[in-house]
Amino acid sequence: MSVTTSIHTFIADYLKKDTVSFHMPGHKGSHLYRRFGYHEFLDGIMDYDITEIAGADNLFQAEGIIKRVQDRYARLYDCKKSYLLINGSSGGNIAAILASVSKGKQLIMARNCHKSVFNALTLGGIRPVYAYPEMIEEFGISGAVSPVEIERLIKENPDAEAVMITSPNYYGVCSDIKAIAEIAHQYGKILIVDEAHGAHLHFSAALPPSAIQSGADLVINSTHKTLASFTQSAALHYNTDLVDQYILEDKLQCVQSTSPSYLLMTSMDISAEILERHGHELMDEWVRNLTAFYDRITSIPGVKTMGKLKGLDWTKINLGMGELGIAGAQLDKIFLNDYNIYIELFTGDWIMAMTGIGNTDKDYDRFANALEEISRKTRESGLEIQRTEHKVDSLVPPKQAVMFDIPVAKKRVKLADSKGMICGSSIIPYPPGIPLICPGERIDDDAIAYIQAMRNMGEKVIGVNEFGEVIVGR
Ligand SMILES: Cc1ncc(COP(=O)(O)O)c(C=O)c1O
């Protein structure tokens, strides 16, 4: 692909369009900062890009202004300590796991964890024990991880040192973290929750409880995904006696840049200040706008939503128009091309519109108006409606029960020729970044067919290069 546009001109052109964002980041542009008077920061962004000058503190031994922000997060999230992350939740996940599980020991983990969790396994020489999320058959998507399954795995693997759960998952489905925390603690295990997609849950009683409220030991939040800090900023919350704080801090400095961005950290500071001062008002607005949106779209013919499914973080709007013959990928394209509405994710018959603290009532109106128009035009088109069905859910990992040692020496082979080989590098549909095949798993016919189906549907699969090759062990 030959590209003539620079990153700069691409973004400048994008900004000239009248777009609506139902994808990350959660701030949805500068309007929230302007609403609350942070013009000076926005207008002076280049000048705020400083380094560790005298008085600017040090992220890895925070005692001054950075510590003050971290304390602010700890207060906001009601936990012992919070750490600012400048390599996203990815860095936080890796540090949390390395601080909790020793080399050669096991981590009981949901198989639909983010790739950073799998990277932590490789880095730490940690062995996974997979818990498979339950399927929500009605929607054909992966759901919660059951506490009963976690208890069974703990009993079968008494040497496992920690449990890692992703909650909410990409669709917003939350696991029962309270029950899982009770079980983990009963057996003396550490519970780490990748709550990358749920940084906002702590602030509204209308949503499922946050992982900290539910008793998790270490919780990782991508504040950039749904709240108002910049992309790549995140927070790790520490609320336990089971993990040594100083070992955790050591792991954090192993996986993060030694030049932390003061732009990211300032945005963390501002996002926290906005939450402290206006959190109630903003969360109420968000819930009100969502409620009005859901109420309105229930009457649109052909639109199906997962709505307020039990345990769902319904700030993630999962909807489909399969009944009108429109698959998720098609709907995503219609929104983009005809309405300038950017959606976070599509899979099978579904799209997932990720709302954030920065979405306004106008965004929801444009979204609902577009849905009404698409529904009307499709029904009026006179074309015979072909019902789509949920054929491939790229977020449901196939079961790969057998784990081999993660291969060190590696080579490339065509995906089609890789049957029976041990995968050497994660194969990951993006989004959501959950490995379909992990290093150390054997590639079989089903997996090959699955990946080919996804590539044919136009979904991006990281780990398969432009020549259709994958990395395997020698
Ligand atoms: C479940 C989950 N965890 C962690 C991450 C990584 O978060 P970040 O992009 O903040 O590094 C992602 C990214 O999409 C994710 O989906």
The ligand as a MOL file (V3000), in Angstrom:
LIG
                    3D

  0  0  0     0  0            999 V3000
M  V30 BEGIN CTAB
M  V30 COUNTS 16 16 0 0 0
M  V30 BEGIN ATOM
M  V30 1 C -9.0360 -5.9330 27.9350 0
M  V30 2 C -7.8740 -5.0250 27.6480 0
M  V30 3 N -6.8860 -4.9310 28.5390 0
M  V30 4 C -5.8270 -4.1310 28.3440 0
M  V30 5 C -5.7180 -3.3790 27.2020 0
M  V30 6 C -4.5270 -2.5300 27.0010 0
M  V30 7 O -4.8380 -1.2270 27.3260 0
M  V30 8 P -3.9420 -0.0060 26.8700 0
M  V30 9 O -4.3300 0.2710 25.4540 0
M  V30 10 O -4.3290 1.0700 27.8130 0
M  V30 11 O -2.5240 -0.4120 26.9910 0
M  V30 12 C -6.7310 -3.4330 26.2370 0
M  V30 13 C -6.6390 -2.6170 25.0120 0
M  V30 14 O -7.5100 -2.4960 24.2210 0
M  V30 15 C -7.8370 -4.2900 26.4530 0
M  V30 16 O -8.8220 -4.3990 25.5500 0
M  V30 END ATOM
M  V30 BEGIN BOND
M  V30 1 1 1 2
M  V30 2 1 2 3
M  V30 3 2 2 15
M  V30 4 2 3 4
M  V30 5 1 4 5
M  V30 6 1 5 6
M  V30 7 2 5 12
M  V30 8 1 6 7
M  V30 9 1 7 8
M  V30 10 2 8 9
M  V30 11 1 8 10
M  V30 12 1 8 11
M  V30 13 1 12 13
M  V30 14 1 12 15
M  V30 15 2 13 14
M  V30 16 1 15 16
M  V30 END BOND
M  V30 END CTAB
M  END
